[in-house]
């Protein structure tokens, strides 16, 4: 994942009569982290350390912090206790919390929300009831470093915020919908994620964007097929056009995309909403061409299991791209019910007819 604007590791102190620290930082940043704490309080006075999840960039300073705050009680989700023990490699009393559990700090109350697999199995949200502040761990965050603390002062980070969702949260859409439903209707004055700016300008807008992005894709009537290809000399392109024509004539809505010009980001939603994905590439130096690999590598965040796949391509003398693409589609959990169509150099009329038949059969025989 690229981080063109850097990132931040956010941790938060909540102070009532007692003090809780929500999350730590990545290993290597312990000194700066503790210096920030010492600027406002003695770390030894921390009463609770809340581990919203145990991913190393948020728990990497936990061991060092416990040396400075030996009386602090660690609080984690029920599944998080296991990971805490394996991060520290020692027995440690961990208070386990789940949905609806509260921690009274004396004048400040923290409420916990189980949010598993967002994007680690032990993730939870923490909510400061009196101040209506949500601490959702990685959810609603962004890899965007700014000297400004708040979203309305940090500049335009919307593109990075969406990219972060697509790369990190998109694979867990169902879990996102479930977690956001648990906080429906809660007052939300601020959202304080573990990366990026604190969201205060319109917190509910950010939540609703996540909800919309995580909703099941609108399929609409009919069957949908995406045909993506890359072609060195136009031969695989002709095959792709024949595949697309066969699928379209069989009644499917077809998106024909040249991967050299259309990237994964543009096709993510269409592929996720599609019933079938057919890919083609010519073979160059014993491999498929880079744009088709870039496209397929970008699909790791898309739910593909159970979709139908197919492969085609032109080659000169070896044709390794075909089996390579087949293996990649299988690795992405697509079904490949039809054999690939291969053409040596310029496809013949018979080759193009086979491509047309591949598209037709995918729709009529396997998308019923």
Secondary structure as UniProt FT lines:
FT   TURN            4..5
FT   STRAND          12..15
FT   STRAND          19..22
FT   TURN            27..28
FT   HELIX           30..38
FT   TURN            39..40
FT   HELIX           43..45
FT   STRAND          48..51
FT   HELIX           56..59
FT   TURN            60..61
FT   HELIX           62..68
FT   TURN            70..71
FT   STRAND          73..77
FT   TURN            78..79
FT   HELIX           80..88
FT   STRAND          94..97
FT   TURN            99..100
FT   STRAND          102..104
FT   STRAND          109..114
FT   TURN            116..117
FT   TURN            121..122
FT   STRAND          124..128
FT   TURN            129..132
FT   STRAND          133..135
FT   TURN            137..140
FT   HELIX           151..153
FT   HELIX           158..164
FT   HELIX           165..169
FT   HELIX           170..172
FT   HELIX           173..182
FT   TURN            183..185
FT   STRAND          190..191
FT   STRAND          198..199
FT   HELIX           203..214
FT   STRAND          224..230
FT   HELIX           235..249
FT   TURN            250..251
FT   STRAND          253..258
FT   TURN            259..261
FT   HELIX           264..273
FT   STRAND          276..281
FT   STRAND          283..284
FT   TURN            285..286
FT   STRAND          287..288
FT   HELIX           290..297
FT   HELIX           298..301
FT   TURN            305..306
FT   STRAND          308..315
FT   HELIX           320..331
FT   TURN            332..333
FT   STRAND          341..344
FT   HELIX           349..366
//
